[in-house]
Amino acid sequence: MRILLDSCVWGGVRKDLEAQGHDVSAAPDWGKDPGDEVILERAYREQRVLITLDKDFGELAIIRGKPHSGILRLVDISAIRQAAVSLHVLSIYGDELKEGAIVTAEPGRLRIRPAEPPR
């Protein structure tokens, strides 16, 4: 799966995702943080699922209608557990994420918002 890691996601997540065969890009590789809208647009353009800790991406996608290729938001997940949780969610909801779903992972809880039909 093609994935883009937001700058707030622990850097060690990349290694673990790549070890499982995922194609991973990371916003910190771009140098200066370009901002949420640019990150979301690039993930969409490159057809990458965005993994983030930031709730602002949900607002951009849901309220402002910005296109995306799936968003996985990790809430209250420690850095050391971010890779394991991401891999778990990708294994369960990977197809839905690729179709544009938004998944929120919290300790003991997963919420999914299916992709909305194009406007």
Helices and strands as residue ranges (DSSP letters): E 2-5, H 12-19, E 23-26, G 27-30, H 36-45, E 49-52, H 56-58, I 59-63, E 71-74, H 79-98, E 102-106, E 109-113
